[in-house]
Amino acid sequence: MKYGVNDKGYYGDFGGAYIPEMLYPNVEELREQYLKIIHDADFIAEFDQLLKDYVGRPSPLYRAKRFSEKYGANIFFKREDLNHTGSHKINNAIGQILLAIRLGKKRIIAETGAGQHGVATATVCALKGIECVVYMGEVDMERQAPNVSRMKMLGAKVVPAKSGSKTLKDATNEALRDWIGNPVDTHYIIGSVVGPYPYPDMVARFQSIISLEAKKQLLEQTGKELPEYVMACVGGGSNAMGMFYHFLNDEKVNLVAVEAAGKGVDSGHSAATTFLGREGVLHGSRTILMQTDDGQVVEPYSISAGLDYPGIGPQHAHLYKINRAQYVSITDDEALQAGLLCSQLEGIIPAIETAHALAYLEKMTFKPDDNVVICLSGRGDKDLDTYIKYFNF
């Protein structure tokens, strides 16, 4: 695959495995085994069966009629919000739990920001009867309280991260510390296309079901399997990578990745990584991240708990650097207004993460026969409190 990973674990200049020596055996075991395991017929059969009967896939490709009229193009929503647990995160969680079982692991750890990955991980651990510990920033635990309750109800232990900005970056640091302390029996289910190789490739493969389905569905509905535009929000970037995956080699397809500008890209309260970031190493891979002149990570900010990450996955960094995908950003205010618009025009309350992608439609111009596919990555139940406070409902 032209835009895929090479045998050293790099996408162009980005990727690799920059890890403490104590983690080397874990990551090396994964690297040696993951492709063999996920291409095994038994694995594929179990993965496909769970996606179908447990998650409810394929998720619909919905032509948003009123959005289409408003923006003057055929706007399609890939409805990942309709998956079991309410987002795309379950696709990867199922893939990784099946992998962990085949590697003989007895304990699962995860990090979560918006809580959707934590819920998905807690869900699959309950399904398979495996111990689950989820690290979550203290700030995120407050703003995503319903998801904390869901994880606990599913039997997971939720551990607050109390350092730094007390958000996703800090939860990831805590999870990595846990893994270093428990290398033999524990598998770390990373929720995005970040971290040391092979995680970015592995997560992208599990999420690629999104674009695989979308191509078939678009062909059925329009007679063409390639849209003019494919759009998704980006924090670490797993829903976007899943949405882009099977369109990467079709260079006629414009890929648009929408980051969180927070209170504005120049406000000092932003998570617009590609705009503000430079090349460096974050959480085990070389990528683009927000950092100070002396290399300290800059605290990101977004009203959306799933997008306030100071970096992007290495494959995204590569696509950005070579201009294969366009990386843009949307402010808190623009995202919240788009969330309200989607609710009132289409009867779908989107996650605030997803609303960032929807908001960028305002800045685009289309031809009437353009087909535009947007990954509706998650549903907005978890964000109702934020919406209510913002709009004074």
N, C-alpha and C positions, 0 to 999 in steps of 0.2 A: 504494500500500500504506500503510495507516494508520500503521503503526509503522516504515515505511521511511525512507530518506534523502530530504531535499528537494534542490532543484536547486543549493543553495549548499553541499551536502555535510554538512548537519547533521541529527541526530536530536534534535529538540527543542533543548535547550541544549548538546548535545554533538556533537563531530565537528570538521569544518573541516580546514584544512591549515596548520598552524603550522610553517613550514619555513624553513631558511636560503635566502637568495636564490639561491644556487648550485644548489639542488635544484629551483627553481621550474620550469625547462624540462622536467625529467624528469616531475615530477608532473603538470604541465599537459598534456604529451603523452599520458600515461595517461588523464587525465580526459577529454580530447577524444576519445580513440580507443576506450576499453575497451568501451563499450556497443555501438558499431558493430561491433567485431570479434566480441564474444561472441554477438551475435545473427545473425551471418553464417551462412548455411546450411552452408558448407564447414567452418567452425569447429565448429559443433554436431555435424556428422556425425563429424568426427575425434575430438572430445571424447567423444561417446557410445560410439564404437567402442572407444576405449582404456579407458574405464571398464568396458565389458563384457568385452573379450577380454584386457586386460592386468591390470586391477585385480581383476576377478572379480565385478563388480556384476551384479545387485543383491545387497547383503549381506543375509543372512537376518534375519528377525524371529523370534526364538526364544522360545517360551513356556517360561520357567524353572519347571519343575514343582515342584521342591522349594523354591525361593524362594517360589513362589506359595502353597504350603502353609504355609510358615513365617510369611509376612506377611499371609495372609488376603485376598489379592487376586490378580488375573491379572497377574503380573509378566512383561513382555516385554523381552528384550535385543535392541537393534538392533546386530548383530554387525559393527561397524566393525573389530574386531580381526582379522577374517578377510580383510580386504583385503590385496592385495600390499603388502609392507613393514610390515604389522602395525598400522596405525591409519588414522584418517580423513584424515591429513595428505596422503596421495597424491591425493585428489580435487582439492584446491586446487593442488598442485604441477603436476599435468597441465594444469589450466586455465591457470595462469600461464606455463608453458613454451610452450604453443601461442600465447599472447598475445605473449610476448617474441619468438618467431620471426617473427610477423607484423609486429612493430615493428622488425624488422631487427637485434635485439640479438645480440651474439656472445659475451657473457660473463654468467654468472649468479652473484649472491651471495645468501646467506641467513644468517639467525641461527637458532640452535636451543638449546633448553634440555634437554628430555629426549632429544633426538637424533632423535626420530621425524620431525620436519619436515626436519631435515638429511638424514636417510636418504632420505626421499621426494624431496627436491630433487636429491640426488646420483643417485638412480635415474632420474629423468626426464631429467637432463642426459646420463647415459650412454646412455639410449634415443635421444636426439636428437643426440648427439655435440657437446655444447656445454661449454665450460670452466666449472667449478663451484668456488666458494670458499665455505666455510661457517665462520662465526664462532660459537665456542662458549666459554662461560665455563670457566676452568681447573677450577673445582670440579665443574662438570657433566661435564667430560671424564673426571674420575676416577670419578664415581659412575655414569656411563653408558658405561663403556669399550667394551662390545660394539658399541654404535652408532657410536662413533668408528672402530672397526675396519671396520665395514660401509661407512661413508662412504669411507674410504681405499681399500677394495677396489673400490668403484664408481668410483674415479678422481677423487674430490673432494679438494681441499686443505682441511684442517681447521686453522683459525687460532685459537689460544687467546686469550681475552680475560682480561687479567691485572689489570684495574683494579677498583675497588669491591668488590662481593661476589663477583666472578668468576663470575657466573651469567647468567641470560637477559637481564636489563636491560643488562648490560655488553656482552654479545654484540651486542645490538641497536645500542648506541651505536657499536661498532666497524664494524658493517655500514653504518650511516648515513655514517660517516666515509669509508669506501671508496667509497660511491656518490657522495659530493660530489667525490671525487678522480677518478672515472671516469664522468662523466655521460653520455657519448655512446654508448658501446658496451655498457654494463652495465644489466641489469635486476635489481632487487632483489625477490626472491620473499619477501614477508613471510608468515609462517606462520600468523598469527592475524588476528582481526577488529580489529586495532589499526593505528596509524599514520595518516598523513595521508589525507584523502579523495583518491582513490576506493578505497583499500585495504579499509577495513572493509566497504564494500558489495560490492566485487568478490569478496573471500574468502567472504563470506556467500552470495553467489550460487553460487559453485562448491561450497560445502558443503551447499547447500540440497537436493541430491540425497538426503541422509539422510532428511529429513522427507517429501520427495516419495514416496520408496519406502515409508517406514513407513506412510503413510496408506493406500496401496493394499494393502499387506500386512495391515494391521489389518482392513481391510474384508473381505478374503478369509478371514481367520481367525476374525473375531468378528461379521461382519455390520455393524460400525460403524467408520467411518473416524476418528472422534474419540475418543481416550482421555480418561479423567478427569485423568490426570497425565502430564506429559512431564518427564523429569529428565536432567540432564547435569552433569558437573564443569565448573568455569570457572577458567581462569587468565587468558589474554587473552580466550578464549571462542569459538574457532572451532567446536569440536565441538558446543557448546551452541547456537550460532547456527544451525548446520546442522540440528540436531535440533528447534529451535523454529520455524524459518523459516515453514513452511507451516501452522503452527498458530497463528501470532501473531494473525490476525484472528478466530479462533474463541475468543471470550473465555470460553466454558464450560471450555476446556482450561486446567488449572492448570499453569503452567510453574515448575519448581523448578531453580534453578542453585546448585550446591554449590561453595563456595570452600574454600581450604585454611586452617584455623585454626592449623596448625603445632603448636606446643606449648601452644596456648591463645590466644584472641583478645587477652587482656590480658597475655600473657607477655612481650611484646617480641620474640617469635619467631613471626611469623604472616604470612600473606598474605591475610587476610580483608579484601579491599579495600573492599567496600561498608560493612562495619562500622567500619573504622578510617580510611577515606579521606575526602578532601574534593575538591571540584571544582578542577581545575587543568589544566595542559597537560603531556602526556607523549608523547614520541616522535611529535610532529607532530599530535596531536589533543587537543581539549578533552574531558576525561573525568573520572572519579573515580579518584584515586590516593592512596596513602599518602605523606604528606609532613609535614615539620616545620612549626612555626608560621611560619618564614621561607621556606617553599616548597621546602626541599631534599627530594629523594626519600628516603623511609625504606627501608632495605634490607629486602626481604621474606624470609621463611623458610618453607619447607615441605620435608618429607622427599621430596616428589615434585618432580622437576626441572622438570616441565612446568607446575606451578602456582605456582612462587615468582616471580611477576611483581607489581610494585607497583601495577599499574592493571588496568582492564578495558577492553574495547572500548567505544567511544562508544555503540553501539546498546544494549549491556548497561546502560551507565550510565543511558540514557534509560528503558529498561524498568524498571529499579530505581526511578528517581525517580517514575515515574507509576504504580508498583505493578502493572504488567502481569505481571511475573514476581517470584517470591519468591527472594531471595538469602540463603542460609544458609551455615553453615560446619561443617567436620568436622576434628577433630584428626588428627595423624599416627597416634596409637594406634588411634583409631576406624577410620581408613582401612585400616591394616594388618590389623586383625582382620576387617574386611569382605572384604578380599582373600583371606584364608585361608578364610573361610566360603564364598565363591563357588567357590574351588578345590575344597573338600571336599564341597559340596552339589551343584554343577553340573558339576564336572570342567572348569572354565574358570579359568585363572590370569589375572586381569585386571591391567592396568597399575595402578600405585598411584594415578595420576590418576583413572582410572575408579572405583577402589575408594572414593574420596571420595563419589561419587554413590551407590554401593551402600550405603555406611554410613548415609546419611540415612534409609533405609527404617526403621531402628530407631526413629526419632523421629516416625514418621508413623502415623496410624491410617486404615484403609481399610474400605470396605464390601465384602462378598464378591464383588460383581459389578463392582467398579472395575477398569478396564484401566489399567495403569501401564507406560509405555514408558521404558526407560532406555537412553541411548546408551552402549554398551560401546565406548568410544572407542579403546582400544588393548589389545594383549596384553602380558602381564607378563614375557616373556622378559628384557627389558632390566632388570627390577627384581628378578630372582631373588636377586642378591647382597644387596640390602637386606632382602628377606623372610628370607633364610637367617640373616643376622646378627641380625635382630630376634627370630626365633622359635628361634634356636639349633638349626637342623636339622643 
